[in-house]
Amino acid sequence: MSEIISAVEAPAKRKRGQGVGAVYETLKHEILDLTLQPGSPIDEVKLTERFSMSRTPIREALVKLAGEGLVVTLPNRSTVVAPIDFQNLTQFFDALTLMYRVTTRLAATNRTDAEIARIRALQKGYEDAVGAKNVPAMIEVNRDFHAEIARAGKNRYYTDLFERLLDEGRRLLRLYYSSFNDELPQIYLDEHDEMVRAVVDRDVAAADKIAQQHAQQIVRQIQAYITEDRRLNADIAL
């Protein structure tokens, strides 16, 4: 991975008066895009200078980011970008794959026409984001697409768990898109269409199959990217 970048080093994107929302959106974008690396420090003083505002709105923005698991306050009260637990990625991927399958199967059984309309609208939004190579939008809409499928399954415990996994995996998804130089191959976009089709047709077996296939190819791609990145970094160190 590239070296840690502190919050002050990223270019300011705010005009005066934009408030808490601008700080939240800017930092969220930089965290999800890995401009702010996992574990890098968040300096409130530097942020007040960067955004030309007092500490109160800065702290409000950081509280919102903490609520999404994107920043962490340490025992010494300093704040850092939430680390990615690379040591336990296998367990994370196992849980993620299982939730893809369970929630998509349930959606195929329990979905309503209104839910199908929302799922299709999100899929269209994802296609538009992919076409525009808008990676932040790709990450967010992908998350919302799968969360909407989970809600169509009507098991709130599965939905809550899957949404937590999807949120935790957003930065890993950034690595996934980076592995394609931010140009997602059409074949993987088509997997979403197949997933929607299986849910629409109430085909539980097909829903399970495509959900597993979709999850497994994402996992393989991310794992390969991380392995290659670490190999390159090791070669550079030598």
C-alpha positions as CSV (number, residue, x, y, z in Angstrom):
1,M,0.0,0.0,0.0
2,S,1.1,3.6,-0.5
3,E,2.4,5.5,2.5
4,I,0.1,7.1,5.0
5,I,-1.4,10.4,4.0
6,S,-2.5,12.8,6.8
7,A,-5.8,14.6,6.6
8,V,-4.1,18.0,6.0
9,E,-2.1,16.8,3.0
10,A,-5.2,16.1,0.9
11,P,-6.3,19.1,-1.1
12,A,-9.0,21.3,0.4
13,K,-12.3,21.0,-1.4
14,R,-14.5,23.3,0.7
15,K,-15.6,26.9,0.5
16,R,-16.5,28.8,3.6
17,G,-20.0,28.1,5.0
18,Q,-20.5,24.6,3.7
19,G,-20.6,23.2,7.2
20,V,-20.5,19.8,8.7
21,G,-21.8,18.0,5.7
22,A,-18.9,19.2,3.5
23,V,-16.4,17.9,6.0
24,Y,-18.2,14.6,6.4
25,E,-18.6,14.1,2.6
26,T,-15.0,15.1,1.8
27,L,-13.4,12.9,4.4
28,K,-15.7,10.0,3.7
29,H,-14.8,10.2,0.0
30,E,-11.0,10.3,0.8
31,I,-11.3,7.4,3.2
32,L,-13.3,5.2,0.9
33,D,-11.0,6.1,-2.0
34,L,-8.0,5.2,0.2
35,T,-6.5,8.7,-0.3
36,L,-6.6,8.6,3.5
37,Q,-5.0,5.3,4.3
38,P,-6.2,2.8,7.0
39,G,-4.6,3.7,10.3
40,S,-3.6,7.2,9.3
41,P,-4.0,10.0,11.9
42,I,-6.8,12.5,11.8
43,D,-5.6,15.8,13.2
44,E,-8.5,18.0,14.3
45,V,-6.4,21.1,14.5
46,K,-5.2,20.6,10.9
47,L,-8.8,20.0,9.8
48,T,-10.0,23.3,11.4
49,E,-7.3,25.0,9.3
50,R,-8.1,23.1,6.2
51,F,-11.9,23.8,6.3
52,S,-11.7,27.2,8.0
53,M,-14.1,26.3,10.8
54,S,-14.1,25.6,14.5
55,R,-13.5,22.2,16.1
56,T,-17.2,21.6,16.9
57,P,-18.4,20.9,13.3
58,I,-15.2,19.0,12.7
59,R,-16.0,16.7,15.7
60,E,-19.6,16.3,14.5
61,A,-18.4,15.1,11.1
62,L,-15.9,12.7,12.8
63,V,-18.7,11.3,15.0
64,K,-20.8,10.6,11.8
65,L,-17.8,8.9,10.3
66,A,-17.2,6.8,13.4
67,G,-20.8,5.7,13.3
68,E,-20.1,4.3,9.9
69,G,-17.0,2.5,11.1
70,L,-14.7,4.7,9.0
71,V,-12.7,6.4,11.8
72,V,-11.8,5.2,15.3
73,T,-11.1,7.1,18.5
74,L,-8.2,5.5,20.4
75,P,-7.8,5.3,24.2
76,N,-5.5,8.4,24.1
77,R,-8.5,10.2,22.5
78,S,-6.6,10.6,19.2
79,T,-8.6,9.7,16.0
80,V,-7.4,7.6,13.1
81,V,-8.8,6.2,9.9
82,A,-10.2,2.8,10.8
83,P,-7.7,0.0,10.1
84,I,-8.5,-2.8,7.7
85,D,-8.1,-6.2,9.5
86,F,-6.1,-7.9,6.8
87,Q,-5.2,-10.8,9.2
88,N,-8.9,-11.9,9.4
89,L,-9.9,-11.3,5.8
90,T,-10.7,-15.0,5.3
91,Q,-13.3,-14.9,8.0
92,F,-14.7,-11.7,6.6
93,F,-15.0,-13.1,3.1
94,D,-16.6,-16.3,4.4
95,A,-19.3,-14.3,6.2
96,L,-19.8,-11.9,3.2
97,T,-20.2,-14.8,0.8
98,L,-22.7,-16.5,3.0
99,M,-24.7,-13.3,3.4
100,Y,-24.7,-12.7,-0.4
101,R,-26.3,-16.2,-0.8
102,V,-28.7,-16.1,2.1
103,T,-30.1,-12.7,1.4
104,T,-30.5,-13.2,-2.4
105,R,-32.2,-16.5,-1.8
106,L,-34.7,-14.9,0.6
107,A,-35.3,-12.0,-1.8
108,A,-36.2,-14.5,-4.5
109,T,-38.8,-16.0,-2.1
110,N,-40.2,-12.9,-0.5
111,R,-39.7,-9.8,-2.8
112,T,-42.6,-7.5,-3.8
113,D,-43.1,-5.6,-7.1
114,A,-42.2,-2.4,-5.3
115,E,-39.0,-3.8,-4.0
116,I,-38.1,-5.1,-7.5
117,A,-38.6,-1.5,-8.8
118,R,-36.2,-0.1,-6.2
119,I,-33.6,-2.9,-6.9
120,R,-33.8,-2.2,-10.7
121,A,-33.4,1.6,-10.1
122,L,-30.3,1.0,-8.1
123,Q,-28.9,-1.4,-10.7
124,K,-29.5,1.3,-13.3
125,G,-27.6,3.8,-11.1
126,Y,-24.8,1.3,-10.7
127,E,-24.6,0.9,-14.5
128,D,-24.4,4.7,-14.9
129,A,-21.6,4.9,-12.3
130,V,-19.6,2.2,-14.0
131,G,-20.1,3.8,-17.4
132,A,-18.8,7.1,-15.9
133,K,-16.0,5.4,-14.1
134,N,-17.2,7.2,-11.0
135,V,-15.7,4.9,-8.4
136,P,-17.1,6.5,-5.2
137,A,-20.6,6.2,-6.7
138,M,-19.9,2.6,-7.8
139,I,-18.9,1.8,-4.2
140,E,-22.0,3.4,-2.6
141,V,-24.6,2.3,-5.2
142,N,-23.3,-1.3,-5.1
143,R,-23.7,-1.3,-1.4
144,D,-27.2,0.1,-1.6
145,F,-28.1,-2.4,-4.4
146,H,-27.2,-5.4,-2.3
147,A,-28.7,-4.0,0.9
148,E,-32.0,-3.4,-1.0
149,I,-32.0,-7.1,-2.1
150,A,-31.4,-8.1,1.5
151,R,-34.3,-6.0,2.7
152,A,-36.5,-7.7,0.1
153,G,-35.7,-11.0,1.9
154,K,-37.5,-9.6,5.0
155,N,-35.2,-11.1,7.7
156,R,-33.9,-8.0,9.6
157,Y,-31.2,-10.0,11.4
158,Y,-29.6,-11.0,8.1
159,T,-30.2,-7.6,6.7
160,D,-28.5,-5.9,9.6
161,L,-25.5,-8.2,9.4
162,F,-25.1,-7.9,5.7
163,E,-25.3,-4.1,5.8
164,R,-22.6,-4.1,8.4
165,L,-20.4,-6.4,6.2
166,L,-21.1,-4.3,3.1
167,D,-20.1,-1.1,5.0
168,E,-17.0,-2.7,6.3
169,G,-16.1,-3.9,2.9
170,R,-16.4,-0.6,1.0
171,R,-12.7,0.1,1.1
172,L,-11.9,-3.5,0.0
173,L,-14.2,-2.8,-2.9
174,R,-12.0,0.1,-3.8
175,L,-9.1,-2.4,-4.2
176,Y,-11.4,-4.5,-6.4
177,Y,-12.1,-1.7,-8.8
178,S,-8.4,-0.7,-8.7
179,S,-7.5,-4.2,-9.9
180,F,-9.4,-3.3,-13.1
181,N,-7.9,0.2,-13.3
182,D,-11.4,1.4,-12.4
183,E,-12.9,-0.1,-15.6
184,L,-15.2,-2.9,-14.5
185,P,-15.5,-5.6,-17.2
186,Q,-19.0,-6.0,-18.6
187,I,-19.1,-9.7,-17.5
188,Y,-19.1,-8.7,-13.9
189,L,-21.7,-6.0,-14.4
190,D,-23.9,-8.6,-16.1
191,E,-23.8,-10.7,-12.8
192,H,-26.0,-8.0,-11.2
193,D,-28.5,-8.4,-14.0
194,E,-28.5,-12.1,-13.6
195,M,-29.1,-11.7,-9.8
196,V,-32.0,-9.3,-10.4
197,R,-33.5,-11.8,-13.0
198,A,-33.3,-14.7,-10.5
199,V,-35.0,-12.6,-7.8
200,V,-37.7,-11.4,-10.3
201,D,-38.4,-15.0,-11.4
202,R,-38.5,-16.3,-7.8
203,D,-35.8,-18.8,-8.8
204,V,-34.2,-19.6,-5.5
205,A,-31.6,-22.0,-6.9
206,A,-30.5,-19.5,-9.6
207,A,-30.4,-16.7,-7.0
208,D,-28.1,-18.8,-4.8
209,K,-25.9,-19.8,-7.6
210,I,-25.3,-16.3,-9.0
211,A,-24.9,-14.8,-5.6
212,Q,-22.2,-17.3,-4.7
213,Q,-20.5,-16.8,-8.1
214,H,-20.6,-13.0,-7.7
215,A,-19.2,-13.1,-4.2
216,Q,-16.4,-15.5,-5.0
217,Q,-15.1,-13.6,-8.0
218,I,-15.0,-10.4,-5.9
219,V,-13.1,-12.2,-3.2
220,R,-10.6,-13.8,-5.6
221,Q,-10.0,-10.5,-7.4
222,I,-9.3,-8.6,-4.1
223,Q,-7.1,-11.4,-2.7
224,A,-5.0,-11.5,-5.9
225,Y,-4.7,-7.7,-5.9
226,I,-3.5,-7.6,-2.3
227,T,-1.0,-10.4,-2.9
228,E,0.4,-8.6,-5.9
229,D,0.6,-5.3,-4.1
230,R,2.5,-6.9,-1.2
231,R,4.8,-8.6,-3.6
232,L,5.6,-5.3,-5.4
233,N,6.1,-3.5,-2.1
234,A,8.5,-6.3,-1.0
235,D,10.5,-6.0,-4.3
236,I,10.7,-2.2,-3.8
237,A,12.0,-2.7,-0.3
238,L,14.7,-5.0,-1.6
